[in-house]
Amino acid sequence: MAAGQVFGATLDLARAYVHHLATTGVSHGLIGPREHERLWSRHVLNCAAVAELVPTGATVIDIGSGAGLPGLVLAIARPDLRVTLVEPLERRSTWLGDVVAALQMDVCVIRARAEDLRGREHAEVVTSRAVAPLDRLARWSMPLVSPGGQMLAIKGAGAEKELAAAAGSIRRLGGTSTEVVRCGMAWADDPTTVVRVIRDRRTPPT
């Protein structure tokens, strides 16, 4: 099973997280009841694939974390990372805090909007999944990316078109190199599509 290949020594922790998704995640409205059979393939493994783009020991801010996708999954797959989950809705942020505590993980949960953290929080990597169109997402994410760091946004089939439309906005926000990357190619039946934006090292924190 791909999960064993991806999570290795933390597979039991990943299974415990999936149990939370399948139970209280559904009852709290974070995961649709019809998603139960696809929690591993569509959600957990889809997010875990992004880990291959994250440098060893990096700081990570995950905006609009919701059910912990992809931030909490990355923290499970990569214990070397220092992860902060940012979620504005109280019900969701409370659920995240409860799950992090139950899993006994060293992960920070902040109830806030990404734009409220501007000038207060920075990380080498800022992640997101299904949060907003790319132009708006870049306005929220890029100010949180440390100079030389990267924004990683999980997107769908229209990623290239979204990136082309948002290119000007991304440049104005300090984005230099941009690309669409397919992650998990070695093991996933449906690789994860990620928009990757590198922030200019010369751009001061905002």
Stockholm file with secondary structure:
# STOCKHOLM 1.0

chainA/1-206         MAAGQVFGATLDLARAYVHHLATTGVSHGLIGPREHERLWSRHVLNCAAVAELVPTGATVIDIGSGAGLPGLVLAIARPDLRVTLVEPLERRSTWLGDVVAALQMDVCVIRARAEDLRGREHAEVVTSRAVAPLDRLARWSMPLVSPGGQMLAIKGAGAEKELAAAAGSIRRLGGTSTEVVRCGMAWADDPTTVVRVIRDRRTPPT
#=GR chainA/1-206 SS CHHHHHHGGGHHHHHHHHHHIIIIIHHTTSSCGGGGGGIIIIIIHHHHGGGGGSCTTCEEEEESCTTTTTHHHHHHHCTTSEEEEECCCHHHHHHHHHHHHHTTCCCEEECSCGGGGTTTCCEEEEEEESSSCHHHHHHHHGGGEEEEEEEEEEECTTHHHHHHHHHHHHHHTTEEEEEEEEECTTTCSSCEEEEEEEECTTSCCC
#=GC SS_cons         CHHHHHHGGGHHHHHHHHHHIIIIIHHTTSSCGGGGGGIIIIIIHHHHGGGGGSCTTCEEEEESCTTTTTHHHHHHHCTTSEEEEECCCHHHHHHHHHHHHHTTCCCEEECSCGGGGTTTCCEEEEEEESSSCHHHHHHHHGGGEEEEEEEEEEECTTHHHHHHHHHHHHHHTTEEEEEEEEECTTTCSSCEEEEEEEECTTSCCC
//
